[in-house]
Amino acid sequence: FGRIKAGWQDYLPARYREGVTGFLDEFEKTMGLYFRGQIIVCLIVGVLMSTGFVLIGLPLALALGMLIGILNIAPYLGVAGVIPVLLLAGLDSLEAGESVWLGIGLAVAVMAVVQVIQDAVLVPKIQGESLGLSPWLILLSLSIWGKLLGFLGLLIALPMTCLCLSYYRRLLARKAAELPPDPLAETD
C-alpha cells in the first residue's frame, strides 16, 4: 500500500498525469480549507449558543450549546439539537412556575439569533475568506446544490463549488495556452 500511495501517479497515462494530480492536489487543499473554516464556525456557534442559553437560564446550557455547535460540522444538522433544547426549556419553565411558552420562546429566540449570525456573518466571512468565495456566491451555491441534491447538496455545496471553479479555471488556462499569439499585440 505504501508503494501505491507514494507512486500512484505512475499508474496514470502520461498525458493525463499532470492534470489529474494538479486537480487532486487542489481538491485536497480546498477540502482542508473548508473543514478548517467549518470547525471555526462550529466552535463560534457553540460558544454563542452556550452564552445565549446561560443568559436565559436554561439548564445544561453549556453542554447543549456546544452539542449544537458540534452538530453544525455538517451544515444545518444543528437543527437536531432543537428537540432537547425545547424540552428542557419547557420543563425548566414548568419547574419554575412560569409559562411554558415563555421558556420555549426564549430558547427559540436564542437559536434564531445565533442562526442568523451564523448564516449572515460567520459562514460568508470565515468560509468565504478561506475558500476565496464571495458571500453572494456562497448563498447561490447553497441554493443551487440544495435544490439539486437536497440535504446532501447543502453538505457538499461549498467544496463542490470550489472544485467546479477550479476545473473552470484550468479549462480557461488550457484554452488560453492553445490560442495562437495575437499578431496585432506584437507591433512596436
C-alpha positions, 0 to 999 in steps of 0.5 A: 500500500505504501508503494501505491500511495507514494507512486500512484501517479505512475499508474496514470497515462502520461498525458493525463498525469499532470492534470489529474494530480494538479486537480487532486492536489487542489481538491485536497487543499480546498477540502482542508480549507473548508473543514478548517473554516467549518470547525471555526464556525462550529466552535463560534456557534457553540460558544454563542449558543452556550452564552445565549442559553446561560443568559436565559437560564436554561439548564445544561446550557453549556453542554447543549450549546456546544452539542449544537455547535458540534452538530453544525460540522455538517451544515444545518444538522444543528437543527437536531439539537432543537428537540432537547433544547425545547424540552428542557426549556419547557420543563425548566419553565414548568419547574419554575412556575412560569409559562411554558411558552415563555421558556420555549420562546426564549430558547427559540429566540436564542437559536434564531439569533445565533442562526442568523449570525451564523448564516449572515456573518460567520459562514460568508466571512470565515468560509468565504475568506478561506475558500476565496468565495464571495458571500453572494456566491456562497448563498447561490451555491447553497441554493443551487446544490440544495435544490439539486441534491437536497440535504446532501447538496447543502453538505457538499455545496461549498467544496463542490463549488470550489472544485467546479471553479477550479476545473473552470479555471484550468479549462480557461488556462488550457484554452488560453495556452492553445490560442495562437499569439495575437499578431496585432499585440506584437507591433512596436 
